[in-house]
């Protein structure tokens, strides 16, 4: 977007299960220098007591985001299949057409568990 000179409002919902899974937190700050209309929401589903950010999933953050009645956003979602399906469902509830949702699915390791 920065390379093409677009100046659209952009919201990034970055979600993890636990605070210790957060990485690349400096990246949004660097992106803001290139995309001044970028808003970043860091979401931790199972935070510890000192977390001051959004305390649910990125899907919950998308659901809670204010909608602009005349805007039809483009949504890009990356994650496991169930996460992608849930995001598409929330987008549909908000009136976002399916052709405005782009997804890339990935599968975690079979025995991978999240320990918070």
Phi and psi in radians as a Rosetta constraint file:
Dihedral C 1 N 2 CA 2 C 2 CIRCULARHARMONIC -1.113 0.35
Dihedral N 2 CA 2 C 2 N 3 CIRCULARHARMONIC -0.704 0.35
Dihedral C 2 N 3 CA 3 C 3 CIRCULARHARMONIC -1.141 0.35
Dihedral N 3 CA 3 C 3 N 4 CIRCULARHARMONIC -0.589 0.35
Dihedral C 3 N 4 CA 4 C 4 CIRCULARHARMONIC -1.520 0.35
Dihedral N 4 CA 4 C 4 N 5 CIRCULARHARMONIC -0.089 0.35
Dihedral C 4 N 5 CA 5 C 5 CIRCULARHARMONIC 1.398 0.35
Dihedral N 5 CA 5 C 5 N 6 CIRCULARHARMONIC 0.251 0.35
Dihedral C 5 N 6 CA 6 C 6 CIRCULARHARMONIC -1.183 0.35
Dihedral N 6 CA 6 C 6 N 7 CIRCULARHARMONIC 2.504 0.35
Dihedral C 6 N 7 CA 7 C 7 CIRCULARHARMONIC -2.209 0.35
Dihedral N 7 CA 7 C 7 N 8 CIRCULARHARMONIC 0.947 0.35
Dihedral C 7 N 8 CA 8 C 8 CIRCULARHARMONIC -1.597 0.35
Dihedral N 8 CA 8 C 8 N 9 CIRCULARHARMONIC 2.746 0.35
Dihedral C 8 N 9 CA 9 C 9 CIRCULARHARMONIC -1.224 0.35
Dihedral N 9 CA 9 C 9 N 10 CIRCULARHARMONIC 2.338 0.35
Dihedral C 9 N 10 CA 10 C 10 CIRCULARHARMONIC -2.293 0.35
Dihedral N 10 CA 10 C 10 N 11 CIRCULARHARMONIC 2.312 0.35
Dihedral C 10 N 11 CA 11 C 11 CIRCULARHARMONIC -2.090 0.35
Dihedral N 11 CA 11 C 11 N 12 CIRCULARHARMONIC 2.283 0.35
Dihedral C 11 N 12 CA 12 C 12 CIRCULARHARMONIC -2.018 0.35
Dihedral N 12 CA 12 C 12 N 13 CIRCULARHARMONIC 2.085 0.35
Dihedral C 12 N 13 CA 13 C 13 CIRCULARHARMONIC -1.808 0.35
Dihedral N 13 CA 13 C 13 N 14 CIRCULARHARMONIC 1.942 0.35
Dihedral C 13 N 14 CA 14 C 14 CIRCULARHARMONIC -1.915 0.35
Dihedral N 14 CA 14 C 14 N 15 CIRCULARHARMONIC 1.986 0.35
Dihedral C 14 N 15 CA 15 C 15 CIRCULARHARMONIC -2.099 0.35
Dihedral N 15 CA 15 C 15 N 16 CIRCULARHARMONIC 2.513 0.35
Dihedral C 15 N 16 CA 16 C 16 CIRCULARHARMONIC -2.407 0.35
Dihedral N 16 CA 16 C 16 N 17 CIRCULARHARMONIC 2.874 0.35
Dihedral C 16 N 17 CA 17 C 17 CIRCULARHARMONIC -1.312 0.35
Dihedral N 17 CA 17 C 17 N 18 CIRCULARHARMONIC -0.792 0.35
Dihedral C 17 N 18 CA 18 C 18 CIRCULARHARMONIC -2.268 0.35
Dihedral N 18 CA 18 C 18 N 19 CIRCULARHARMONIC 2.634 0.35
Dihedral C 18 N 19 CA 19 C 19 CIRCULARHARMONIC -1.015 0.35
Dihedral N 19 CA 19 C 19 N 20 CIRCULARHARMONIC -0.631 0.35
Dihedral C 19 N 20 CA 20 C 20 CIRCULARHARMONIC -1.182 0.35
Dihedral N 20 CA 20 C 20 N 21 CIRCULARHARMONIC -0.178 0.35
Dihedral C 20 N 21 CA 21 C 21 CIRCULARHARMONIC -1.497 0.35
Dihedral N 21 CA 21 C 21 N 22 CIRCULARHARMONIC -0.106 0.35
Dihedral C 21 N 22 CA 22 C 22 CIRCULARHARMONIC -1.165 0.35
Dihedral N 22 CA 22 C 22 N 23 CIRCULARHARMONIC 2.385 0.35
Dihedral C 22 N 23 CA 23 C 23 CIRCULARHARMONIC -2.563 0.35
Dihedral N 23 CA 23 C 23 N 24 CIRCULARHARMONIC 3.005 0.35
Dihedral C 23 N 24 CA 24 C 24 CIRCULARHARMONIC 0.825 0.35
Dihedral N 24 CA 24 C 24 N 25 CIRCULARHARMONIC 0.597 0.35
Dihedral C 24 N 25 CA 25 C 25 CIRCULARHARMONIC -1.166 0.35
Dihedral N 25 CA 25 C 25 N 26 CIRCULARHARMONIC -0.322 0.35
Dihedral C 25 N 26 CA 26 C 26 CIRCULARHARMONIC -1.369 0.35
Dihedral N 26 CA 26 C 26 N 27 CIRCULARHARMONIC -0.347 0.35
Dihedral C 26 N 27 CA 27 C 27 CIRCULARHARMONIC -1.070 0.35
Dihedral N 27 CA 27 C 27 N 28 CIRCULARHARMONIC -0.812 0.35
Dihedral C 27 N 28 CA 28 C 28 CIRCULARHARMONIC -1.017 0.35
Dihedral N 28 CA 28 C 28 N 29 CIRCULARHARMONIC -0.638 0.35
Dihedral C 28 N 29 CA 29 C 29 CIRCULARHARMONIC -1.118 0.35
Dihedral N 29 CA 29 C 29 N 30 CIRCULARHARMONIC -0.719 0.35
Dihedral C 29 N 30 CA 30 C 30 CIRCULARHARMONIC -1.182 0.35
Dihedral N 30 CA 30 C 30 N 31 CIRCULARHARMONIC -0.657 0.35
Dihedral C 30 N 31 CA 31 C 31 CIRCULARHARMONIC -1.131 0.35
Dihedral N 31 CA 31 C 31 N 32 CIRCULARHARMONIC -0.640 0.35
Dihedral C 31 N 32 CA 32 C 32 CIRCULARHARMONIC -1.047 0.35
Dihedral N 32 CA 32 C 32 N 33 CIRCULARHARMONIC -0.543 0.35
Dihedral C 32 N 33 CA 33 C 33 CIRCULARHARMONIC -1.136 0.35
Dihedral N 33 CA 33 C 33 N 34 CIRCULARHARMONIC -0.582 0.35
Dihedral C 33 N 34 CA 34 C 34 CIRCULARHARMONIC -1.594 0.35
Dihedral N 34 CA 34 C 34 N 35 CIRCULARHARMONIC -0.519 0.35
Dihedral C 34 N 35 CA 35 C 35 CIRCULARHARMONIC -2.192 0.35
Dihedral N 35 CA 35 C 35 N 36 CIRCULARHARMONIC 1.459 0.35
Dihedral C 35 N 36 CA 36 C 36 CIRCULARHARMONIC -1.097 0.35
Dihedral N 36 CA 36 C 36 N 37 CIRCULARHARMONIC -0.298 0.35
Dihedral C 36 N 37 CA 37 C 37 CIRCULARHARMONIC -1.691 0.35
Dihedral N 37 CA 37 C 37 N 38 CIRCULARHARMONIC 0.295 0.35
Dihedral C 37 N 38 CA 38 C 38 CIRCULARHARMONIC -1.478 0.35
Dihedral N 38 CA 38 C 38 N 39 CIRCULARHARMONIC 2.268 0.35
Dihedral C 38 N 39 CA 39 C 39 CIRCULARHARMONIC -2.012 0.35
Dihedral N 39 CA 39 C 39 N 40 CIRCULARHARMONIC 2.271 0.35
Dihedral C 39 N 40 CA 40 C 40 CIRCULARHARMONIC -1.987 0.35
Dihedral N 40 CA 40 C 40 N 41 CIRCULARHARMONIC 2.265 0.35
Dihedral C 40 N 41 CA 41 C 41 CIRCULARHARMONIC -2.055 0.35
Dihedral N 41 CA 41 C 41 N 42 CIRCULARHARMONIC 1.953 0.35
Dihedral C 41 N 42 CA 42 C 42 CIRCULARHARMONIC -1.542 0.35
Dihedral N 42 CA 42 C 42 N 43 CIRCULARHARMONIC 2.192 0.35
Dihedral C 42 N 43 CA 43 C 43 CIRCULARHARMONIC -2.079 0.35
Dihedral N 43 CA 43 C 43 N 44 CIRCULARHARMONIC 2.228 0.35
Dihedral C 43 N 44 CA 44 C 44 CIRCULARHARMONIC -2.124 0.35
Dihedral N 44 CA 44 C 44 N 45 CIRCULARHARMONIC 2.032 0.35
Dihedral C 44 N 45 CA 45 C 45 CIRCULARHARMONIC -1.201 0.35
Dihedral N 45 CA 45 C 45 N 46 CIRCULARHARMONIC -0.662 0.35
Dihedral C 45 N 46 CA 46 C 46 CIRCULARHARMONIC -2.222 0.35
Dihedral N 46 CA 46 C 46 N 47 CIRCULARHARMONIC 1.241 0.35
Dihedral C 46 N 47 CA 47 C 47 CIRCULARHARMONIC -1.371 0.35
Dihedral N 47 CA 47 C 47 N 48 CIRCULARHARMONIC 2.816 0.35
Dihedral C 47 N 48 CA 48 C 48 CIRCULARHARMONIC -1.530 0.35
Dihedral N 48 CA 48 C 48 N 49 CIRCULARHARMONIC -3.109 0.35
Dihedral C 48 N 49 CA 49 C 49 CIRCULARHARMONIC -1.084 0.35
Dihedral N 49 CA 49 C 49 N 50 CIRCULARHARMONIC -0.474 0.35
Dihedral C 49 N 50 CA 50 C 50 CIRCULARHARMONIC -1.627 0.35
Dihedral N 50 CA 50 C 50 N 51 CIRCULARHARMONIC 0.108 0.35
Dihedral C 50 N 51 CA 51 C 51 CIRCULARHARMONIC -1.337 0.35
Dihedral N 51 CA 51 C 51 N 52 CIRCULARHARMONIC 2.209 0.35
Dihedral C 51 N 52 CA 52 C 52 CIRCULARHARMONIC -1.858 0.35
Dihedral N 52 CA 52 C 52 N 53 CIRCULARHARMONIC -0.030 0.35
Dihedral C 52 N 53 CA 53 C 53 CIRCULARHARMONIC -1.522 0.35
Dihedral N 53 CA 53 C 53 N 54 CIRCULARHARMONIC -2.858 0.35
Dihedral C 53 N 54 CA 54 C 54 CIRCULARHARMONIC -1.126 0.35
Dihedral N 54 CA 54 C 54 N 55 CIRCULARHARMONIC 2.281 0.35
Dihedral C 54 N 55 CA 55 C 55 CIRCULARHARMONIC -1.871 0.35
Dihedral N 55 CA 55 C 55 N 56 CIRCULARHARMONIC 0.746 0.35
Dihedral C 55 N 56 CA 56 C 56 CIRCULARHARMONIC -2.645 0.35
Dihedral N 56 CA 56 C 56 N 57 CIRCULARHARMONIC -2.910 0.35
Dihedral C 56 N 57 CA 57 C 57 CIRCULARHARMONIC -1.407 0.35
Dihedral N 57 CA 57 C 57 N 58 CIRCULARHARMONIC 2.891 0.35
Dihedral C 57 N 58 CA 58 C 58 CIRCULARHARMONIC -1.162 0.35
Dihedral N 58 CA 58 C 58 N 59 CIRCULARHARMONIC -0.458 0.35
Dihedral C 58 N 59 CA 59 C 59 CIRCULARHARMONIC -1.140 0.35
Dihedral N 59 CA 59 C 59 N 60 CIRCULARHARMONIC -0.750 0.35
Dihedral C 59 N 60 CA 60 C 60 CIRCULARHARMONIC -1.097 0.35
Dihedral N 60 CA 60 C 60 N 61 CIRCULARHARMONIC -0.663 0.35
Dihedral C 60 N 61 CA 61 C 61 CIRCULARHARMONIC -1.146 0.35
Dihedral N 61 CA 61 C 61 N 62 CIRCULARHARMONIC -0.713 0.35
Dihedral C 61 N 62 CA 62 C 62 CIRCULARHARMONIC -1.088 0.35
Dihedral N 62 CA 62 C 62 N 63 CIRCULARHARMONIC -0.767 0.35
Dihedral C 62 N 63 CA 63 C 63 CIRCULARHARMONIC -1.076 0.35
Dihedral N 63 CA 63 C 63 N 64 CIRCULARHARMONIC -0.649 0.35
Dihedral C 63 N 64 CA 64 C 64 CIRCULARHARMONIC -1.451 0.35
Dihedral N 64 CA 64 C 64 N 65 CIRCULARHARMONIC -0.216 0.35
Dihedral C 64 N 65 CA 65 C 65 CIRCULARHARMONIC -1.143 0.35
Dihedral N 65 CA 65 C 65 N 66 CIRCULARHARMONIC 2.427 0.35
Dihedral C 65 N 66 CA 66 C 66 CIRCULARHARMONIC -1.133 0.35
Dihedral N 66 CA 66 C 66 N 67 CIRCULARHARMONIC 2.378 0.35
Dihedral C 66 N 67 CA 67 C 67 CIRCULARHARMONIC -1.689 0.35
Dihedral N 67 CA 67 C 67 N 68 CIRCULARHARMONIC 2.543 0.35
Dihedral C 67 N 68 CA 68 C 68 CIRCULARHARMONIC -1.853 0.35
Dihedral N 68 CA 68 C 68 N 69 CIRCULARHARMONIC 2.007 0.35
Dihedral C 68 N 69 CA 69 C 69 CIRCULARHARMONIC -0.997 0.35
Dihedral N 69 CA 69 C 69 N 70 CIRCULARHARMONIC -0.529 0.35
Dihedral C 69 N 70 CA 70 C 70 CIRCULARHARMONIC -1.652 0.35
Dihedral N 70 CA 70 C 70 N 71 CIRCULARHARMONIC -0.028 0.35
Dihedral C 70 N 71 CA 71 C 71 CIRCULARHARMONIC -1.741 0.35
Dihedral N 71 CA 71 C 71 N 72 CIRCULARHARMONIC 2.438 0.35
Dihedral C 71 N 72 CA 72 C 72 CIRCULARHARMONIC -2.055 0.35
Dihedral N 72 CA 72 C 72 N 73 CIRCULARHARMONIC 1.647 0.35
Dihedral C 72 N 73 CA 73 C 73 CIRCULARHARMONIC -1.236 0.35
Dihedral N 73 CA 73 C 73 N 74 CIRCULARHARMONIC 2.756 0.35
Dihedral C 73 N 74 CA 74 C 74 CIRCULARHARMONIC -1.692 0.35
Dihedral N 74 CA 74 C 74 N 75 CIRCULARHARMONIC 2.343 0.35
Dihedral C 74 N 75 CA 75 C 75 CIRCULARHARMONIC -2.090 0.35
Dihedral N 75 CA 75 C 75 N 76 CIRCULARHARMONIC 2.270 0.35
Dihedral C 75 N 76 CA 76 C 76 CIRCULARHARMONIC -2.021 0.35
Dihedral N 76 CA 76 C 76 N 77 CIRCULARHARMONIC 2.234 0.35
Dihedral C 76 N 77 CA 77 C 77 CIRCULARHARMONIC -2.269 0.35
Dihedral N 77 CA 77 C 77 N 78 CIRCULARHARMONIC 2.411 0.35
Dihedral C 77 N 78 CA 78 C 78 CIRCULARHARMONIC -2.262 0.35
Dihedral N 78 CA 78 C 78 N 79 CIRCULARHARMONIC 2.207 0.35
Dihedral C 78 N 79 CA 79 C 79 CIRCULARHARMONIC 2.886 0.35
Dihedral N 79 CA 79 C 79 N 80 CIRCULARHARMONIC -3.022 0.35
Dihedral C 79 N 80 CA 80 C 80 CIRCULARHARMONIC -1.103 0.35
Dihedral N 80 CA 80 C 80 N 81 CIRCULARHARMONIC 2.725 0.35
Dihedral C 80 N 81 CA 81 C 81 CIRCULARHARMONIC -0.905 0.35
Dihedral N 81 CA 81 C 81 N 82 CIRCULARHARMONIC -0.778 0.35
Dihedral C 81 N 82 CA 82 C 82 CIRCULARHARMONIC -1.130 0.35
Dihedral N 82 CA 82 C 82 N 83 CIRCULARHARMONIC -0.628 0.35
Dihedral C 82 N 83 CA 83 C 83 CIRCULARHARMONIC -1.141 0.35
Dihedral N 83 CA 83 C 83 N 84 CIRCULARHARMONIC -0.783 0.35
Dihedral C 83 N 84 CA 84 C 84 CIRCULARHARMONIC -1.084 0.35
Dihedral N 84 CA 84 C 84 N 85 CIRCULARHARMONIC -0.787 0.35
Dihedral C 84 N 85 CA 85 C 85 CIRCULARHARMONIC -1.052 0.35
Dihedral N 85 CA 85 C 85 N 86 CIRCULARHARMONIC -0.752 0.35
Dihedral C 85 N 86 CA 86 C 86 CIRCULARHARMONIC -1.142 0.35
Dihedral N 86 CA 86 C 86 N 87 CIRCULARHARMONIC -0.683 0.35
Dihedral C 86 N 87 CA 87 C 87 CIRCULARHARMONIC -1.141 0.35
Dihedral N 87 CA 87 C 87 N 88 CIRCULARHARMONIC -0.749 0.35
Dihedral C 87 N 88 CA 88 C 88 CIRCULARHARMONIC -1.070 0.35
Dihedral N 88 CA 88 C 88 N 89 CIRCULARHARMONIC -0.708 0.35
Dihedral C 88 N 89 CA 89 C 89 CIRCULARHARMONIC -1.115 0.35
Dihedral N 89 CA 89 C 89 N 90 CIRCULARHARMONIC -0.759 0.35
Dihedral C 89 N 90 CA 90 C 90 CIRCULARHARMONIC -1.119 0.35
Dihedral N 90 CA 90 C 90 N 91 CIRCULARHARMONIC -0.720 0.35
Dihedral C 90 N 91 CA 91 C 91 CIRCULARHARMONIC -1.071 0.35
Dihedral N 91 CA 91 C 91 N 92 CIRCULARHARMONIC -0.752 0.35
Dihedral C 91 N 92 CA 92 C 92 CIRCULARHARMONIC -1.100 0.35
Dihedral N 92 CA 92 C 92 N 93 CIRCULARHARMONIC -0.716 0.35
Dihedral C 92 N 93 CA 93 C 93 CIRCULARHARMONIC -1.016 0.35
Dihedral N 93 CA 93 C 93 N 94 CIRCULARHARMONIC -0.577 0.35
Dihedral C 93 N 94 CA 94 C 94 CIRCULARHARMONIC -1.506 0.35
Dihedral N 94 CA 94 C 94 N 95 CIRCULARHARMONIC 0.029 0.35
Dihedral C 94 N 95 CA 95 C 95 CIRCULARHARMONIC 1.513 0.35
Dihedral N 95 CA 95 C 95 N 96 CIRCULARHARMONIC 0.246 0.35
Dihedral C 95 N 96 CA 96 C 96 CIRCULARHARMONIC -1.441 0.35
Dihedral N 96 CA 96 C 96 N 97 CIRCULARHARMONIC 2.116 0.35
Dihedral C 96 N 97 CA 97 C 97 CIRCULARHARMONIC -1.104 0.35
Dihedral N 97 CA 97 C 97 N 98 CIRCULARHARMONIC 2.589 0.35
Dihedral C 97 N 98 CA 98 C 98 CIRCULARHARMONIC -1.075 0.35
Dihedral N 98 CA 98 C 98 N 99 CIRCULARHARMONIC -0.464 0.35
Dihedral C 98 N 99 CA 99 C 99 CIRCULARHARMONIC -1.312 0.35
Dihedral N 99 CA 99 C 99 N 100 CIRCULARHARMONIC -0.030 0.35
Dihedral C 99 N 100 CA 100 C 100 CIRCULARHARMONIC -1.770 0.35
Dihedral N 100 CA 100 C 100 N 101 CIRCULARHARMONIC 0.098 0.35
Dihedral C 100 N 101 CA 101 C 101 CIRCULARHARMONIC -2.009 0.35
Dihedral N 101 CA 101 C 101 N 102 CIRCULARHARMONIC 2.128 0.35
Dihedral C 101 N 102 CA 102 C 102 CIRCULARHARMONIC -1.944 0.35
Dihedral N 102 CA 102 C 102 N 103 CIRCULARHARMONIC 2.418 0.35
Dihedral C 102 N 103 CA 103 C 103 CIRCULARHARMONIC -2.423 0.35
Dihedral N 103 CA 103 C 103 N 104 CIRCULARHARMONIC 2.681 0.35
Dihedral C 103 N 104 CA 104 C 104 CIRCULARHARMONIC -2.374 0.35
Dihedral N 104 CA 104 C 104 N 105 CIRCULARHARMONIC 2.075 0.35
Dihedral C 104 N 105 CA 105 C 105 CIRCULARHARMONIC -1.719 0.35
Dihedral N 105 CA 105 C 105 N 106 CIRCULARHARMONIC 2.525 0.35
Dihedral C 105 N 106 CA 106 C 106 CIRCULARHARMONIC -2.468 0.35
Dihedral N 106 CA 106 C 106 N 107 CIRCULARHARMONIC 2.736 0.35
Dihedral C 106 N 107 CA 107 C 107 CIRCULARHARMONIC -2.053 0.35
Dihedral N 107 CA 107 C 107 N 108 CIRCULARHARMONIC 2.265 0.35
Dihedral C 107 N 108 CA 108 C 108 CIRCULARHARMONIC -1.264 0.35
Dihedral N 108 CA 108 C 108 N 109 CIRCULARHARMONIC 2.878 0.35
Dihedral C 108 N 109 CA 109 C 109 CIRCULARHARMONIC -0.971 0.35
Dihedral N 109 CA 109 C 109 N 110 CIRCULARHARMONIC 2.609 0.35
Dihedral C 109 N 110 CA 110 C 110 CIRCULARHARMONIC -1.024 0.35
Dihedral N 110 CA 110 C 110 N 111 CIRCULARHARMONIC -0.697 0.35
Dihedral C 110 N 111 CA 111 C 111 CIRCULARHARMONIC -1.771 0.35
Dihedral N 111 CA 111 C 111 N 112 CIRCULARHARMONIC 0.252 0.35
Dihedral C 111 N 112 CA 112 C 112 CIRCULARHARMONIC -1.338 0.35
Dihedral N 112 CA 112 C 112 N 113 CIRCULARHARMONIC 2.226 0.35
Dihedral C 112 N 113 CA 113 C 113 CIRCULARHARMONIC -2.184 0.35
Dihedral N 113 CA 113 C 113 N 114 CIRCULARHARMONIC 2.753 0.35
Dihedral C 113 N 114 CA 114 C 114 CIRCULARHARMONIC -1.803 0.35
Dihedral N 114 CA 114 C 114 N 115 CIRCULARHARMONIC 2.090 0.35
Dihedral C 114 N 115 CA 115 C 115 CIRCULARHARMONIC -1.942 0.35
Dihedral N 115 CA 115 C 115 N 116 CIRCULARHARMONIC 1.997 0.35
